[in-house]
Amino acid sequence: RCFPLSCPCTCGPHTHPRMSPQTSETASFVAFFTFVWDHLFKGFHGDAELANETFSELDDHHNLDHVDAALFMHHEDDPDLHNHFFFFLNEKVFSYYQNKVVEGYPKDISEVFPGIPDHLEAAVECPKIDCDEDSVIFFKGHDIYHYHMNTQTVDKKHFESMPNCTSAFHFMENYYCFHGHQFSKFNPKPERCTASTPERPAGDDDDHVEREKCSRVHLDALTSDDAGNVYAFRSHHYIHKDDGSDNITVEAIDSAFKEIHSDLDAVFSYDNHLYMIKDDNVHVYKIGEPHIHLDGYPKTLKEELGVEGHVDTAMVCNDHPHIAHIIQGNKMFDVDMKATPREPTNERPLSLFKHVDTAMCGPKGVTVVVGNHFYHFDSVMIMVAARALPEQHRVSSGLFGCDH
C-alpha cells in the first residue's frame, strides 16, 4: 500500500523523483511522508528507508510490511489528538507525537474512533473549513465513513459509483482518492460526497505491461494453471504469462473476473478451475476464454474448504494433485479437494517465514513470494523441512523478465 500524508505546511501531491507511477496505488503521505509498503520516503528527495526505522513501535506489534491508512490530525479542541500522526494497521491504531509513540498506544481502532471498522483502506482529515466541523473520512470498499471529532458520531454512506480508495490525500482545497493507477477528486462533505471522472497521475503512461512487470509492489496472489500459464494478481490488475513463452499481458481484474474486482487474497488452480479467495469467500472460475464464474458461488471459506480466518496463500502441486496447501501466517495445512466435507488437516509450522505474501507450485517446484522477492524450493516437503533460506530472486526480473 502507498499512503500520502501531509501536515499543514508547504507540501504538495507531486511525484517523488524516485517513485515510479505504480506507487500511486500503494502509498500514503504525511508531512511530507510517503509510505510504500514497508518503506518510507521523507519529502521529495533521497532514498527510501524502512518505515520502522522512524516509527519503530509499529514493528513491535506487527511484522510490518504495510500500513493500512494514515493521517495527520488537526483538531485544536483536543490536545491529545491535535498535531498527532495516526497509523492504522489491521485492527489497531498507533498515535505519534513528535515521532514518538503516545503512551498507551496501540489501541483498538474502535476505542479511539468508535464506529469505524478494522482493516481500513484509506483515511484523510477534513478540517472544519471544508466539512463544517473537524472530521476524518475513512474508506473501506465502497463504504465511506465520516467521523465527527467533537461528537464522536459517524455518518456512513455506500457509493458504488465511487472507486475503492487505496489511499486518500488532502492538498490545498482539493481531496484526492487514489485507486489503482488512477485518481479522482471528491467533495468531502457527507451530503455531497461525489467523485470526478478518474484521471491518471502526472508522469504515468500507457505501458501497463512494462509497469506491472517491473513493479516492486508485492503480489497479492499467484498461481499456475494445468497448462502452465501463470496468473499474478496485484491490486486492480492481473498479469498473464503464457507457458513456454515470454508473452505477457496485463488486464484489469474486473475485465476477466468481475466478481472479484480487486485486492485478491489467494488463488490456486485445481481441475482446470481457478479457486479465488477474497475476504471470507471463495469464487470458482472455469478456465477458458472467457473464464466462467460457476453458479452457486461465492461460497464461504468454511463451506467450501472447511477453513476459517484470513488465508495468505494457497496452492496445489503436481506431486499431490488433489491436495490444496493453505498458508495462514507461519502455518500450513492441507485440504483434500476430493473429500466430502473438506477440512484442514496435517498442520505444520513454516520455520523460515513469519508471513508469506503468495506462493505457487509449478513443474520445477514451489515459488514463495515475500515482498518483491521470491524463493524456490523443489517441493512442499523440502520447503517445510528447510532450515535456511535458498537464494533470493527479484520478482520483477525472475518471474516476469523485467530488464531494469
Secondary structure, DSSP 4 states (H G I P E B T S, - for coil): -EEEE--SSS---PPPTT--GGGGGSEEESSSEEEETTEEEETTSS--EEHHHHSTHHHHHS--S--SEEEE---TT-TTTTT-EEEEETTEEEEEETTEEPTT-SEEHHHHSTTPPSS-SEEEEE-HHHHSS-EEEEEETTEEEEEETTTTEEEEEE-TTSPPPSEEEEETTEEEEEETTEEEEB--SGGG--BPPPBPPTT--S-HHHHHHH--SPPSEEEE-TT--EEEEETTEEEEE-TTS--EEEEEHHHH-TTT-S---EEEEETTEEEEEETTEEEEEE-SSS-EEPTT--EEHHHHHS--S---EEEEETTEEEEEEEEETTEEEEEETTSSS--EEEEEE-TT-S--SEEEEETTEEEEEETTEEEEES-HHHHHH-SS---EEEHHHHTT----
